[in-house]
Amino acid sequence: MVSNFLFKVLIVGDPLVGKTSFVQRYVNKTFSKHYRATVGVDFALKVLRWSDTETLRLQLWDVAGQERFASMTRLYYKDAAGCLLMFDVSSSNTFYNCIGWKQDLDSKMQQRDGQAVPCILLANKCDLGEWAIGQTEVDQFSREHNFIGWMETSVKENRNIEKAVSVLINEMMVRASEGGHSVAADGGHLHLDYANDGHNRHRCCWET
């Protein structure tokens, strides 16, 4: 018998950091430099066969980064099981604004046991080379603000897109199991081999 799981996953962050491109790359395996700004929220669905006995349906909510939509975030966050918070490594402002995003997330959504909803910090556009902020600062921020961890991504080069989502799925699956406890890292840098290091509940997934 196959067990079915439904997870709502938020993708949040400032405008132009690459959220819509991330969703399109992950769901449709496509990339474009030209996307219109998200108004309110966009949706996408990804169906995965997580194991021989488990099928996942991911509802990906691409939340607009414009400040004028901030009053609506409580509605958008409702029933979310996980979150990807993204910034642009070439823009220090998008990184520092992650503080406000994370505080907004933590104040408006919690799991039934009172834990914060699992969230990964994504340092996007790492293909651009020089960073506007230091990786030590990113690491400290991720640890201090209760992230699972942080990871470099490049939507353009398709770097760590599926891996980032797989790490988040691992955490959501563990928490969804009765009495499940987190097996994630302590908020630090999630290295390239993290999702396949043998410590996670699952190692891979494939599309149905």
C-alpha positions in Angstrom: 0.0 0.0 0.0 1.3 3.4 -0.9 1.0 6.2 1.6 0.2 9.7 0.3 1.6 12.9 1.8 0.6 16.5 1.0 3.0 19.3 2.0 2.6 23.0 1.5 6.0 24.6 1.0 6.6 28.4 1.0 9.2 30.1 -1.1 9.8 33.6 0.3 12.2 36.5 0.1 12.7 39.9 -1.4 11.7 40.7 -5.0 14.1 39.6 -7.8 16.1 37.1 -5.7 15.0 34.2 -7.9 11.9 32.7 -6.2 9.8 32.2 -9.3 12.8 31.0 -11.3 13.5 28.5 -8.5 9.9 27.1 -8.7 10.0 26.8 -12.5 13.4 25.1 -12.5 12.3 22.6 -9.8 8.8 21.8 -11.2 9.3 22.2 -15.0 13.1 22.0 -15.3 13.1 25.2 -17.2 14.9 28.6 -16.8 14.2 32.0 -18.1 15.7 35.4 -17.4 12.3 37.0 -18.0 9.6 36.6 -15.4 6.9 39.1 -14.4 6.8 40.0 -10.7 4.6 37.8 -8.6 1.4 39.5 -7.5 0.3 38.1 -4.1 1.1 34.4 -4.5 1.6 31.9 -7.3 1.1 28.1 -7.0 2.8 25.1 -8.4 2.4 21.4 -7.8 5.1 18.7 -7.8 4.3 15.0 -7.4 7.1 12.7 -6.3 7.5 9.0 -5.5 9.6 9.4 -2.4 10.0 5.7 -1.8 8.4 2.4 -2.8 5.6 3.0 -0.3 5.4 6.8 -0.2 4.1 9.4 -2.7 4.4 13.1 -2.0 2.5 16.1 -3.4 4.3 19.3 -2.9 2.2 22.5 -3.1 4.8 25.2 -3.8 3.7 28.7 -2.8 5.7 31.5 -4.4 5.0 34.5 -2.2 5.4 38.0 -3.6 8.3 39.9 -2.1 6.8 43.4 -2.3 6.2 45.0 1.0 2.7 46.0 0.1 1.7 42.3 0.2 3.0 41.8 3.8 -0.4 42.2 5.4 -1.6 39.0 3.5 1.2 36.7 4.6 -0.7 35.2 7.5 -3.2 33.8 5.0 -0.5 32.6 2.7 1.4 30.9 5.5 -1.5 28.9 6.9 -0.9 25.2 7.1 2.6 25.4 5.6 4.8 22.4 6.5 8.1 23.9 5.4 9.8 27.0 4.0 12.6 28.1 1.7 13.8 31.6 2.4 16.0 33.0 -0.4 18.3 36.0 -0.8 20.6 37.1 -3.6 24.3 36.8 -2.8 25.1 39.9 -4.8 22.7 42.1 -2.8 23.4 42.6 0.9 20.0 44.2 1.4 18.2 41.0 0.4 20.2 39.1 3.0 19.6 41.6 5.8 15.9 41.7 5.0 15.8 37.9 5.7 15.6 38.9 9.4 12.2 40.5 8.8 11.0 37.5 6.7 12.1 35.0 9.3 10.5 36.9 12.2 7.3 37.2 10.1 7.3 33.5 9.5 8.0 32.5 13.1 5.3 34.9 14.4 2.6 33.7 12.1 3.0 29.9 11.9 4.0 27.1 14.2 3.5 23.4 14.2 1.1 21.7 16.6 3.8 20.9 19.0 5.0 24.5 19.1 8.1 24.1 17.0 8.9 26.5 14.3 8.1 25.3 10.8 11.3 23.9 9.3 13.0 26.5 7.0 16.2 26.4 4.9 18.1 29.6 4.0 19.1 29.7 0.3 22.0 31.9 -0.9 20.9 32.2 -4.5 22.8 33.4 -7.6 26.1 31.9 -6.4 27.1 31.6 -10.0 27.8 35.4 -10.0 31.1 34.9 -8.2 31.8 37.6 -5.6 29.4 37.8 -2.6 28.2 41.1 -1.1 28.2 39.5 2.4 30.6 37.1 4.0 29.7 33.4 4.3 30.6 33.5 8.0 27.9 36.1 8.5 25.4 33.9 6.6 26.4 30.9 8.8 26.0 32.9 12.0 22.6 34.2 10.9 21.3 30.8 10.0 22.3 29.3 13.3 20.9 32.2 15.4 17.6 32.2 13.7 16.7 28.5 13.9 17.1 27.5 10.3 17.7 23.8 9.4 20.8 25.2 7.7 21.8 27.2 4.6 22.9 26.3 1.1 24.2 28.0 -2.0 22.0 27.7 -5.0 22.1 28.8 -8.6 18.8 28.5 -10.5 20.6 29.6 -13.7 23.1 26.7 -13.4 20.6 24.3 -11.7 22.9 24.0 -8.7 21.4 22.4 -5.5 17.8 23.1 -6.5 16.6 19.5 -6.1 19.0 18.9 -3.2 17.6 21.9 -1.2 14.1 20.6 -1.6 15.1 17.1 -0.7 16.7 18.2 2.5 13.5 20.1 3.4 11.4 17.1 2.5 13.5 14.9 4.8 12.8 17.2 7.7 9.1 17.4 6.9 8.7 13.7 6.6 10.4 13.1 10.0 8.2 15.6 11.7 5.1 14.2 10.0 5.8 10.7 11.5 4.4 10.1 15.0 6.9 11.0 17.6 9.4 12.1 14.9 12.4 14.2 15.9 14.5 16.4 13.7 17.6 14.8 12.2 18.6 18.0 10.4 21.8 20.0 11.0 22.2 22.7 13.6 21.6 25.6 11.3 25.1 25.6 9.7 26.2 25.2 6.1 24.5 22.3 4.3 27.3 20.9 2.2 26.8 19.3 -1.2 26.8 15.7 0.2 24.4 16.5 3.0 21.3 15.1 1.4 23.1 11.8 0.7 25.3 11.4 3.7 23.4 8.4 5.1 21.9 10.2 8.1 18.6 11.2 6.5 15.6 9.0 6.4 15.5 8.9 2.6 18.2 9.5 0.0 16.3 10.2 -3.2 13.1 10.6 -4.9 11.7 10.4 -8.4 8.8 11.8 -10.3 5.6 9.8 -10.8 
